[in-house]
Amino acid sequence: MSKGRRLRRAAAAGGQLTERTLTEGWAGPARIRVRQAIPADLPAIAELAPLAGVQLDDALAEAVRDGSSGAGLRTGIRQGQLDFQRHMAIEFATGGVVSAYLHASLVLVADHRDQGVVGTLLAYPPGNLVTELVRSGLISLSEQSGQQTTMLASVTLTKIKAVAVAEHARGQGVGAALLKRCKQIYFHCGYMLLYGQMPPTPGLDAFYRRSGFEVQQPGEPIDLWVVLGIHANAVPGADERIFHRRQLPG
Ligand SMILES: CC(C)(COP(=O)(O)OP(=O)(O)OC[C@H]1O[C@@H](n2cnc3c(N)ncnc32)[C@H](O)[C@@H]1OP(=O)(O)O)[C@@H](O)C(=O)NCCC(=O)NCCS
């Protein structure tokens, strides 16, 4: 192995966050590398995501294909938080809300040396939550304050939509490795809250707690005041639990 390649491997294993480590992957447990998804991974992702009760939606798949998925995050990784926010503001103005949210989406895979993709993580700012805020009259998209909240949500809040590992690869830290890189990337870009909803499967709460997330009681909402400046609740489904991890400034 060349010296450059050895150094890159070492940097990846050490957990450095660069565009290159995101693309080439960080060495993880059980002979996997965690990396950003490429179009060729989409069939495997579409097969894994339903294990977490989620279908890979067409817009996200298309964004992986055309490279716009995570484009904002890559700017943040390369140039820092301010440029990430600038990228998002420009995308809002030129591409619109959906496109901007896709620029902040993250699709990771756990790629096994011999078996290919054995795990995936899908995350993006919570468009549904914004729709709900509009529906309940808390914000209006025709007002500047409503547009600002929509923009603010996309650069401060992200929802972990799915973490899924093939059954034969579970219990070796693959799921934890996917969560670790997800936190590292979003917190680097200045996000304040990562959250998701989990079904009442025994053991899942321990899985998220071990990765540093807090887990709410079944049905218990979280108030997004501290992030959005309005008392908006993220509410889980009837028997679901919210898991969340905050990184507040200061
Ligand atoms: C949850 C999941 C991603 C964990 O992946 P993983 O690679 O096995 O995770 P890790 O090896 O890092 O951690 C394993 C730990 O998670 C916990 N755990 C996670 N899912 C569990 C389940 N379905 N049953 C029991 N324990 C589970 C256990 O505490 C386990 O620890 P153990 O190995 O000491 O028993 C994987 O079990 C999975 O894909 N489940 C189906 C999809 C799903 O439920 N996703 C979460 C929806 S929000």
The ligand as an SDF file (V2000), in Angstrom:
LIG
                    3D

 48 50  0  0  0  0  0  0  0  0999 V2000
  -31.3940   -1.2630   15.3310 C   0  0  0  0  0  0  0  0  0  0  0  0
  -30.2780   -1.8100   14.4510 C   0  0  0  0  0  0  0  0  0  0  0  0
  -30.0040   -0.8090   13.3470 C   0  0  0  0  0  0  0  0  0  0  0  0
  -29.0260   -1.9870   15.2780 C   0  0  0  0  0  0  0  0  0  0  0  0
  -27.9680   -2.3680   14.4040 O   0  0  0  0  0  0  0  0  0  0  0  0
  -26.7020   -3.1860   14.9600 P   0  0  0  0  0  0  0  0  0  0  0  0
  -25.6560   -3.1410   13.9380 O   0  0  0  0  0  0  0  0  0  0  0  0
  -27.1330   -4.5100   15.4430 O   0  0  0  0  0  0  0  0  0  0  0  0
  -26.3370   -2.2660   16.1840 O   0  0  0  0  0  0  0  0  0  0  0  0
  -25.1080   -2.3780   17.1750 P   0  0  0  0  0  0  0  0  0  0  0  0
  -24.3570   -3.6490   16.9170 O   0  0  0  0  0  0  0  0  0  0  0  0
  -24.3930   -1.1010   17.1140 O   0  0  0  0  0  0  0  0  0  0  0  0
  -25.8620   -2.4620   18.5670 O   0  0  0  0  0  0  0  0  0  0  0  0
  -26.5600   -3.6570   18.8970 C   0  0  0  0  0  0  0  0  0  0  0  0
  -27.3990   -3.3930   20.1200 C   0  0  0  0  0  0  0  0  0  0  0  0
  -28.6190   -2.7560   19.7460 O   0  0  0  0  0  0  0  0  0  0  0  0
  -29.6900   -3.2200   20.5740 C   0  0  0  0  0  0  0  0  0  0  0  0
  -30.7390   -3.6590   19.6700 N   0  0  0  0  0  0  0  0  0  0  0  0
  -30.9930   -3.0140   18.5540 C   0  0  0  0  0  0  0  0  0  0  0  0
  -32.0180   -3.5620   17.9250 N   0  0  0  0  0  0  0  0  0  0  0  0
  -32.4360   -4.5640   18.6480 C   0  0  0  0  0  0  0  0  0  0  0  0
  -33.4730   -5.4990   18.4770 C   0  0  0  0  0  0  0  0  0  0  0  0
  -34.2910   -5.4900   17.4020 N   0  0  0  0  0  0  0  0  0  0  0  0
  -33.6190   -6.4340   19.4100 N   0  0  0  0  0  0  0  0  0  0  0  0
  -32.7860   -6.4330   20.4630 C   0  0  0  0  0  0  0  0  0  0  0  0
  -31.7800   -5.5520   20.6640 N   0  0  0  0  0  0  0  0  0  0  0  0
  -31.6030   -4.6450   19.7480 C   0  0  0  0  0  0  0  0  0  0  0  0
  -29.1230   -4.2510   21.4770 C   0  0  0  0  0  0  0  0  0  0  0  0
  -28.9050   -3.5800   22.6980 O   0  0  0  0  0  0  0  0  0  0  0  0
  -27.8300   -4.6350   20.8450 C   0  0  0  0  0  0  0  0  0  0  0  0
  -26.8810   -4.8840   21.7980 O   0  0  0  0  0  0  0  0  0  0  0  0
  -26.2950   -6.3720   21.9840 P   0  0  0  0  0  0  0  0  0  0  0  0
  -25.5940   -6.6690   20.6940 O   0  0  0  0  0  0  0  0  0  0  0  0
  -25.3870   -6.2190   23.1400 O   0  0  0  0  0  0  0  0  0  0  0  0
  -27.4830   -7.2380   22.2220 O   0  0  0  0  0  0  0  0  0  0  0  0
  -30.6340   -3.1890   13.8440 C   0  0  0  0  0  0  0  0  0  0  0  0
  -31.0110   -4.0450   14.9170 O   0  0  0  0  0  0  0  0  0  0  0  0
  -31.7760   -3.1230   12.8540 C   0  0  0  0  0  0  0  0  0  0  0  0
  -31.5500   -2.8800   11.6720 O   0  0  0  0  0  0  0  0  0  0  0  0
  -33.0110   -3.3190   13.3290 N   0  0  0  0  0  0  0  0  0  0  0  0
  -34.1840   -3.2420   12.4470 C   0  0  0  0  0  0  0  0  0  0  0  0
  -34.4520   -1.8320   12.0120 C   0  0  0  0  0  0  0  0  0  0  0  0
  -34.7760   -0.9230   13.1690 C   0  0  0  0  0  0  0  0  0  0  0  0
  -35.5040   -1.2740   14.0880 O   0  0  0  0  0  0  0  0  0  0  0  0
  -34.1970    0.3090   13.1220 N   0  0  0  0  0  0  0  0  0  0  0  0
  -34.4300    1.3360   14.0840 C   0  0  0  0  0  0  0  0  0  0  0  0
  -35.7370    1.9850   13.8010 C   0  0  0  0  0  0  0  0  0  0  0  0
  -35.7880    3.5700   14.5060 S   0  0  0  0  0  0  0  0  0  0  0  0
  1  2  1  0
  2  3  1  0
  2  4  1  0
  2 36  1  0
  4  5  1  0
  5  6  1  0
  6  7  2  0
  6  8  1  0
  6  9  1  0
  9 10  1  0
 10 11  2  0
 10 12  1  0
 10 13  1  0
 13 14  1  0
 14 15  1  0
 15 16  1  0
 15 30  1  0
 16 17  1  0
 17 18  1  0
 17 28  1  0
 18 19  1  0
 18 27  1  0
 19 20  2  0
 20 21  1  0
 21 22  1  0
 21 27  2  0
 22 23  1  0
 22 24  2  0
 24 25  1  0
 25 26  2  0
 26 27  1  0
 28 29  1  0
 28 30  1  0
 30 31  1  0
 31 32  1  0
 32 33  2  0
 32 34  1  0
 32 35  1  0
 36 37  1  0
 36 38  1  0
 38 39  2  0
 38 40  1  0
 40 41  1  0
 41 42  1  0
 42 43  1  0
 43 44  2  0
 43 45  1  0
 45 46  1  0
 46 47  1  0
 47 48  1  0
M  END
$$$$
